Amino acid sequence: MVKERMSILFSMLDKTLPILRPVDLPVTFPLRESHTEQAASILKAVATGKITPSDATALMTAVSAQGPVPEVDELEERIPKLEGAHQKRGGNG
């Protein structure tokens, strides 16, 4: 009889109390010049306990969505050099 009452009580509580769900808190983070610097800064923040690993995952996803981290930095350096060389040789554009 006690088990039945407890079961009914828990059933009523399940229906009346809201389900607890995790909530992400806002994270403020300084932006860096390059993707590589941003990634290193995120890893340092996790290592020092300033942000959680799940926050770091979200931030790294946002950074890498802009392109693979080292490759984007390399391309940002190489493209202007290539364009300058192309214009010096009399190329269009």
Secondary structure, DSSP 8 states (H G I E B T S, - for coil): -HHHHHHHHHHHHHHHS---------------SSHHHHHHHHHHHHHTTSS-HHHHHHHHHHHHTTS-HHHHHHHHHHHHHHHHHHHHTT---
